[in-house]
Amino acid sequence: RVNRIFRYMVKVQKRFGKCSGCLISATHVLTSAVCVSNWDARSVHIVADRDPNYIYMVAVTKIIIHPHYKKADTPLLTYHTKDNNIAVIKMKTPISFGSHDYILSVTTAIETPYGLNTSFGACIFVRGGRIHQPTTYARNEEQPSYRLRILEPSECERAGVQVRSTEFCAKTIDPANLLTLEDEGSPLVCDGHIVGIYTNPVQPRFLPRYSINGPPIFVKVISHHAFIVEAMQSE
């Protein structure tokens, strides 16, 4: 099963909603704010599928959304995404699989140019939105992974996507594998470091309509390092 390879992937799940996230510590998950902005922590579980016979399902004690994220983001005049679309989830108990290779590095990604460098040749995006069956706590299918190339802002613009300085887009995924709302919060990982969180596009008033075949947009982790660290240290 692919989750044995991409061990950092988890599902952020409640009764009538799912999205994706990644482990950044044994007790913390990084995801998008859109994923959890309307959810009560008491009704959310982190689902980690690592063993054919067992699914880890961990309760959540706290959801920390970026302070400048706005649910409505009223104007949405010039961008295809909501601003500051990032959040940290704190779990009630640690997830442990006997090693630390399932935790993505955040600190290293901040202290180096990761997240800004467009020359990576090994950036991996793992879809989190596919599941075996439409049950509340369903086991993940083998999640397809893609190698993506981070694009320059000018390349994004030529592809019809306007990104902020705190975002980037990547080379278009095969249109046959369109992303869904359940992929919201999935990470882009370059050379073993998390550099971005997938953010599902919206349709701004004064921009061309976002094409379903357009390049996926990611929130830069490097731009939100202070928030992530503070959220992880909060009680």
Secondary structure as the mmCIF struct_conf table of DSSP 4:
data_model
#
loop_
_struct_conf.conf_type_id
_struct_conf.id
_struct_conf.beg_label_comp_id
_struct_conf.beg_label_asym_id
_struct_conf.beg_label_seq_id
_struct_conf.end_label_comp_id
_struct_conf.end_label_asym_id
_struct_conf.end_label_seq_id
HELX_RH_3T_P HELX_RH_3T_P1 VAL A 2 ARG A 4
TURN_TY1_P TURN_TY1_P1 ILE A 5 ILE A 5
BEND BEND1 PHE A 6 PHE A 6
TURN_TY1_P TURN_TY1_P2 ARG A 7 TYR A 8
STRN STRN1 MET A 9 LYS A 14
TURN_TY1_P TURN_TY1_P3 ARG A 15 PHE A 16
STRN STRN2 GLY A 17 LEU A 23
BEND BEND2 ILE A 24 THR A 27
STRN STRN3 HIS A 28 THR A 31
HELX_RH_AL_P HELX_RH_AL_P1 ALA A 33 VAL A 36
TURN_TY1_P TURN_TY1_P4 SER A 37 ASN A 38
HELX_RH_3T_P HELX_RH_3T_P2 ALA A 41 SER A 43
STRN STRN4 HIS A 45 ASP A 51
TURN_TY1_P TURN_TY1_P5 PRO A 52 ASN A 53
STRN STRN5 TYR A 54 ILE A 65
TURN_TY1_P TURN_TY1_P6 PRO A 67 HIS A 68
BEND BEND3 LYS A 71 ALA A 72
BEND BEND4 THR A 74 THR A 74
BEND BEND5 THR A 78 THR A 78
BEND BEND6 HIS A 80 THR A 81
TURN_TY1_P TURN_TY1_P7 ASP A 83 ASN A 84
STRN STRN6 ALA A 87 MET A 91
BEND BEND7 LYS A 92 THR A 93
BEND BEND8 GLY A 98 HIS A 100
TURN_TY1_P TURN_TY1_P8 ASP A 101 TYR A 102
BEND BEND9 ILE A 103 ILE A 103
HELX_LH_PP_P HELX_LH_PP_P1 LEU A 104 LEU A 104
STRN STRN7 SER A 105 SER A 105
BEND BEND10 VAL A 106 VAL A 106
HELX_RH_AL_P HELX_RH_AL_P2 THR A 107 GLU A 111
BEND BEND11 THR A 112 PRO A 113
TURN_TY1_P TURN_TY1_P9 TYR A 114 LEU A 116
BEND BEND12 THR A 118 THR A 118
BEND BEND13 GLY A 121 GLY A 121
STRN STRN8 CYS A 123 VAL A 126
STRN STRN9 ILE A 131 ILE A 131
BEND BEND14 HIS A 132 THR A 135
TURN_TY1_P TURN_TY1_P10 THR A 136 TYR A 137
HELX_LH_PP_P HELX_LH_PP_P2 ALA A 138 ARG A 139
STRN STRN10 ASN A 140 ASN A 140
HELX_LH_PP_P HELX_LH_PP_P3 GLU A 142 PRO A 144
STRN STRN11 SER A 145 LEU A 148
STRN STRN12 ILE A 150 ILE A 150
HELX_LH_PP_P HELX_LH_PP_P4 LEU A 151 GLU A 152
HELX_RH_AL_P HELX_RH_AL_P3 PRO A 153 ARG A 158
TURN_TY1_P TURN_TY1_P11 ALA A 159 GLY A 160
TURN_TY1_P TURN_TY1_P12 SER A 165 THR A 166
STRN STRN13 GLU A 167 CYS A 169
STRN STRN14 ALA A 170 ALA A 170
BEND BEND15 LYS A 171 LYS A 171
HELX_LH_PP_P HELX_LH_PP_P5 THR A 172 ASP A 174
HELX_RH_3T_P HELX_RH_3T_P3 PRO A 175 ASN A 177
HELX_RH_3T_P HELX_RH_3T_P4 LEU A 181 ASP A 183
TURN_TY1_P TURN_TY1_P13 GLU A 184 GLY A 185
HELX_LH_PP_P HELX_LH_PP_P6 SER A 186 SER A 186
STRN STRN15 PRO A 187 CYS A 190
TURN_TY1_P TURN_TY1_P14 ASP A 191 GLY A 192
STRN STRN16 HIS A 193 TYR A 198
TURN_TY1_P TURN_TY1_P15 ARG A 205 PHE A 206
BEND BEND16 LEU A 207 LEU A 207
HELX_LH_PP_P HELX_LH_PP_P7 PRO A 208 SER A 211
TURN_TY1_P TURN_TY1_P16 ILE A 212 ASN A 213
BEND BEND17 GLY A 214 GLY A 214
HELX_LH_PP_P HELX_LH_PP_P8 PRO A 215 PRO A 216
STRN STRN17 ILE A 217 LYS A 220
BEND BEND18 VAL A 221 VAL A 221
HELX_RH_3T_P HELX_RH_3T_P5 ILE A 222 HIS A 224
HELX_RH_AL_P HELX_RH_AL_P4 HIS A 225 GLN A 233
#
